Amino acid sequence: MAADTKHTLEDLSWLAGDWETANAAERWTDEHWTTPAGGVMLGMSRTVKAGALSEFEYLRIVQKGDDLVYIAHPGGRAPGTEFKMTSLSDGAAGYHRVVFENPEHDFPKRILYVRRSDGTLVATVDAGEGEKAVTYEYRPLRAAKP
């Protein structure tokens, strides 16, 4: 992303939708993103383990001046933690990638989303490039969970 390029929420519309990890009876995660409207994209994520909620998170992406900011509320915690968008790329044939960073935060310091040309969505949280990382590979949500 060039420093003088202003991006809008509409540039992240490829993130909108309902996503799920592979359906495993013992643990699965789903993530949902609204389309950009009213100056915000809203998201939520939940992880179910052994039939019970093990974690959840409320998410927002907002425009703050010339910046796009990802705000995470793990466990519904307020205030949220802000991560500024530092990179956005759209490759050929439906490939998209966005990086949000907050180098002052303990973990994660970076949040990356990649929408592959095959329609899958990969979300990675890490402690910085080449550091501790957790990755979720999502496919479009197909059916309601039990």
LUMTORZA-60555 format. One record per residue: residue in three letters; x, y, z of N, C-alpha, C, CB in turn. Coordinates in steps of 0.02 Angstrom, whole numbers, plus 32768, in hexadecimal, padded with zeros to 4 digits. Glycine has a CB too. Example, Ala and Ser with C-alpha at 12.3 -4.5 7.8 and 13.67 -1.06 7.14 Angstrom:
% LUMTORZA-60555
ALA82947EE4818682677F1F818682947F5B818682357F2081C4;SER82827F90816282AC7FCB816582858002818A82C07FE2811E;
END
This chain:
% LUMTORZA-60555
MET802A7FC58000800080008000802C803E80007FD08000803D;ALA802580687FD0804B80A67FCE803580D48006804480C97F8A;ALA806480F9802380558124805C80228159804B809481458074;ASP801F816F800C7FF181A47FFA7FAE818A7FDF801181D17FC6;THR7FA281497FE37F65812B7FCA7F33812780037F7280E77FAC;LYS7EF881437FF97EC3813E802A7E95810580177E9C81818030;HIS7E8B80D880467E5D80A1803A7E1D80AC80617E7E805D804F;THR7DE8808D804A7DA78091806B7D91804B80817D7380B2803E;LEU7D5E804980A97D43800880BF7D2E7FDD80847D08801380ED;GLU7D167FFC804F7D017FD680147D3A7FAD7FF77CE580047FDF;ASP7D787FC280027DB27F9C7FEB7DB87F59800F7DF17FC47FF4;LEU7D957F5280477D977F13806E7D567EEB80677DA47F2280B8;SER7D2C7EFC80387CEC7EDA80307CF57E8F80237CC47EF97FF8;TRP7D2E7E7A800A7D3C7E337FFD7D3E7E0A803E7D7F7E2B7FD8;LEU7D447E2B80777D457E0980B87CFF7DF780D17D687E3580EC;ALA7CCC7E1B80B77C877E1080CE7C707DC980BE7C587E4280AC;GLY7C4B7DAD80ED7C2F7D6B80E47C327D4281247C547D4680AE;ASP7C1E7D04811D7C1B7CD581557C4D7C9D81487BD37CB8815E;TRP7C797C9381797CB27C6681707CB57C3381A87CF37C8E816C;GLU7CCF7BF881997CD77BC481CC7D167B9C81BF7C9A7B9581CD;THR7D347B8381F67D6B7B5481EF7D4D7B1181DE7D977B518230;ALA7D787AE181CD7D5F7A9E81BD7D357A8581F87D9A7A6D81AF;ASN7CFE7A6681E97CD07A50821D7CED7A1482427C8B7A3E81FF;ALA7D087A22827C7D2279ED82A77CF679EB82E57D6E79F982BA;ALA7CDF79B082F67CB179AA832F7CCF79C5836F7C9D79618338;GLU7D1179BF83777D3079D583B57D407A1F83B97D6F79AE83C0;ARG7D4B7A4183807D5B7A8983817D4F7AA7833C7DA47A948397;TRP7D2C7ADF833A7D247B0482FC7D1B7B4E830B7CE87AE982D3;THR7D2A7B7782DA7D247BC082E17CFE7BDA82A57D6A7BE182E6;ASP7CD27C0A82B37CB37C2E827B7CBF7C7882857C677C1E8277;GLU7CC07C9C824D7CCB7CE4824D7C9C7D02821A7D167CF6823D;HIS7C7E7D3A822C7C4C7D5B82027C5D7DA481FB7C047D52821F;TRP7C5A7DBF81BD7C687E0581AF7C2F7E2381877CAA7E0E818A;THR7C177E5E819C7BE47E8181767C047EA6813C7BBD7EB281A3;THR7BDC7EB9810B7BF47EE480D67C007F2A80F27BC27EE6809A;PRO7C2A7F5280D27C357F9680E97BF57FBF80E57C6D7FB880C0;ALA7BE27FE0811B7BA8800D811D7BAD8038815B7B657FE4811C;GLY7B9A807681547B9980A3818E7BDE80B181AA7B6E808681C3;GLY7C1280A881817C5580B681987C75807F81C17C5580F381C0;VAL7C5A804281BC7C74800B81E47C677FC881C37C56800C822B;MET7C937F9881CF7C867F5181C27C857F3182077CBD7F308192;LEU7C527F0B82177C4D7EE982577C5D7E9F824E7C087EF28277;GLY7C7F7E83827F7C907E3C827D7C887E1C82C07CD57E338264;MET7C837DDB82BF7C837DB482FD7CA17D7082EE7C3C7DAD831B;SER7CBE7D5483227CDD7D13831C7CCC7CEB835B7D2A7D188311;ARG7CC37CAA83537CBA7C7F838E7CDC7C3C83807C6E7C75839E;THR7CF47C2083B67D137BDD83B37CED7BB083E37D5F7BE083C4;VAL7CD87B7683C97CB47B4583F17CE17B0883F87C6F7B3283D1;LYS7CE87AF284367D127AB884447CE97A87846F7D547ACC8469;ALA7CE67A4984597CC07A15847B7C787A2B848A7CE27A0184BD;GLY7C5A7A4E84597C157A62845F7C077AA084887BEF7A2B847A;ALA7C3B7AC184A27C327AFC84CC7C5C7B3684B17C457AED8516;LEU7C437B7284BA7C687BAE84A67CA97BB284CD7C3D7BEE84B0;SER7CE17BB784A97D217BBE84CB7D3D7C0484C67D537B8C84AF;GLU7D2C7C2984917D407C6F848B7D167C9184567D8B7C758479;PHE7D127CD4845B7CEF7CFC84297D107D4084267CA37D01843A;GLU7CFF7D6483EF7D1D7DA683E57CEE7DD083BA7D637D9F83C4;TYR7CE67E0F83CD7CC47E4083A37CF97E68837E7C947E6E83CD;LEU7CEB7E79833F7D1C7E9A83157CFC7ED482EF7D3B7E6882E3;ARG7D257F0782E17D0F7F3F82B77D4A7F54828B7CF67F7B82E3;ILE7D3A7F6B82507D6A7F8F82267D497FD182177D7D7F6681E4;VAL7D6D800782277D52804A821F7D85807681FA7D4080698263;GLN7D6B80AB81DD7D9580DD81BD7DA3811381F27D7380FD817C;LYS7DE3812182007DF78156822D7E25818482067E1A813A826E;GLY7E0A81BB81EE7E3181E781C37E4381C281837E70820081E7;ASP7E8481BF81747E9C819B81397EAB815281477EDA81BD811E;ASP7EA0813C81857EB380F881987E7680CA819E7ED980F981DA;LEU7E80808A818E7E508056819F7E6A803481DD7E4680238163;VAL7E3E802C820F7E53801282507E277FD782627E4F80498286;TYR7E487FA082747E277F62828B7E267F6682D77E4E7F218271;ILE7DEB7F5E82F57DE47F63833D7DC97F2083567DB57F9E8352;ALA7DF07F0083817DDE7EBE839C7DC77EC383E47E1A7E8E8396;HIS7D927EA083F47D767E9C84387D737E53844C7D307EBF843C;PRO7DAC7E32845B7DA97DEC846E7D817DE384AF7DF07DCF8477;GLY7D557DB284AE7D2B7DA684E87CFC7DE084F77D567D988524;GLY7CF27E0D84C67CC77E4684D07CE87E7F84F77C887E3184F3;ARG7D287E7985047D4D7EAA852C7D4A7EF0850E7D957E948534;ALA7D427F2185397D437F6785247D747F8D85517CFB7F878526;PRO7D997FBB85377D997FCE84F07DBC7F9A84C67DBA801284E7;GLY7DB17F9E84867DD17F7084587E197F83844B7DAB7F6D8416;THR7E3D7F56842A7E827F6284177E847F7383CD7EAF7F238426;GLU7EA67FAA83BC7EA77FC283787EE67FAB83537EA4800D8377;PHE7EDC7F9983137F117F8582E67F087FAC82A67F107F3782D8;LYS7F3A7FD382927F377FFD82577F497FD482197F66803A825E;MET7F237FDE81E27F337FBC81A47F757FD881897EFA7FC5816F;THR7FA37FA9817B7FE57FBD81617FF27FA5811B801B7FA3818F;SER7FC97F7681037FD37F5B80C07F917F4080A580087F2380C1;LEU7F857F4E80657F4B7F3480437F5F7F257FFC7F0F7F668045;SER7F537EE77FE67F647ED67FA27F2D7EAB7F837FA77EB27F9E;ASP7F217EB77F457EF27E907F1D7F197E727EE47EB67EBA7F04;GLY7F217E317EE67F457E107EB17F167DFA7E7A7F6B7DD47ECC;ALA7F317DD47E4E7F0A7DBC7E157ED97D857E2A7F397DA17DDF;ALA7EA57D7F7E047E757D477E097E577D3F7E4F7E967D077DF5;GLY7E427D767E6F7E1E7D717EAD7E477D6A7EEC7DF17D397EA9;TYR7E887D747EE97EB27D717F257EB47DB67F467EFB7D597F12;HIS7EAA7DB87F887EAC7DF67FAF7ED37DEA7FEF7E637E107FBF;ARG7EF47E1F80087F1A7E1980477F197E5C806B7F647E018039;VAL7F0D7E5A80AC7F0F7E9780D57F357E8781167EC77EB280E4;VAL7F5B7EB8812D7F827EB2816B7F717EEC81987FCF7EAE815C;PHE7F617EDD81D77F557F0F820A7F8B7F0582407F0D7F0A8229;GLU7FA77F3C825B7FDD7F35828B7FD47F6382C780207F42826A;ASN7FEC7F4B83007FF37F73833D80317F5983617FB27F6D836C;PRO806C7F77835280AB7F5E836D80B07F6683B980E47F82834D;GLU80857F8F83D780867F998420805F7F648446806B7FDD8430;HIS80367F3E8423800C7F0B844480357ECD84527FCF7EF98418;ASP80247EA98488804A7E6D849A80417E35846680357E5484DF;PHE80057E1D845E7FF67DEB842B7FAC7DEF841B80097DA38442;PRO7F9C7DF383DD7FC87DF583A37FE17E3B83957FA57DD98366;LYS80147E3F836D802D7E7F835480147E8C830D807A7E818356;ARG80057E5582EA7FEC7E5982A47FB07E2C829B80247E478272;ILE7F827E4282717F497E1A825C7F477E1D82107F057E35827C;LEU7F4A7DE381F17F4B7DDF81A87F0E7DB781907F8C7DBE818F;TYR7EF07DCF815B7EBB7DA981397ED07DA280F17E757DCD8140;VAL7EC87D6580D77ED57D5780917E977D3480757F167D2B8088;ARG7E7C7D4F803F7E467D2D801B7E657D107FDD7E0B7D5F8009;ARG7E697CCE7FDC7E877CAB7FA47E587CA97F687E9B7C647FB8;SER7E747C9E7F2F7E4C7C9B7EF27E1B7C607EF27E797C977EB5;ASP7E277C2D7F1C7DF97BF57F217DBE7C037F4F7E1E7BB77F38;GLY7DBB7C417F6C7D837C547F967D8E7C4A7FE07D477C307F82;THR7DC57C2A7FF47DD27C22803B7DEE7C6280597E037BE78047;LEU7DE57C69809A7DFE7CA380BF7E2D7C8980F57DC37CCC80DE;VAL7E697CA780F87E9A7C93812A7EA67CCF81577EDC7C7A8109;ALA7E9D7CC581987EAA7CF981C97EE57CE381F47E6B7D0781F6;THR7F177D0E81FB7F527CFF82237F5D7D3782557F917CF481F7;VAL7F687D2582937F7D7D5582C67FC37D4182DB7F4B7D588304;ASP7FF07D7382E180357D6182F280557D97831D805E7D5682B4;ALA80917D88833480B87DB6835F80E87DDF833580DE7D8F8394;GLY80DD7DE382F481097E0582C681207DD4829281457E2582EA;GLU81387DEE825A814D7DC2822281817D90823981687DEC81E9;GLY81727D50822C81A07D1A823E819C7D05828681E57D2F822E;GLU816E7D2282AC81667D1282F4812A7CE582FF81607D53831E;LYS811D7CD4833E80E57CA9835280A67CBC832C80D97CAE839E;ALA80857C8A830E804A7C9882E680147C6382F2805B7C9A829C;VAL7FD57C7882ED7F9C7C4C82EE7F757C5A82AE7F6F7C56832F;THR7F647C2582897F437C2D82487F017C0782487F707C15820F;TYR7ECE7C27822C7E8C7C0882237E7E7C0881D87E547C2F824A;GLU7E6E7BCD81BE7E5C7BC981787E117BBE81737E837B908154;TYR7DEF7BEF81567DA67BEE81517D8F7BDE810B7D8A7C308168;ARG7D567BC081077D327BB780C87CEF7BD980D17D2A7B6A80B5;PRO7CCC7BE8809B7C8A7C0780A37C5C7BD980CD7C697C14805E;LEU7C377BF780FB7C0A7BD181267BD47BB180FC7BEA7BFF815C;ARG7BCB7B7081067B9C7B4C80DC7B5C7B3981007BBD7B0E80C3;ALA7B5F7B2C81407B237B1581647B277B2A81AD7B1B7AC7815F;ALA7AEE7B2B81CD7AEC7B3C82147B0F7B06823C7AA47B46822C;LYS7B2E7B1B82737B507AEC829F7B1F7ACB82CE7B887B1082C7;PRO7B307A8F82E67B037A6D83167B017A9183587B197A248320;
END
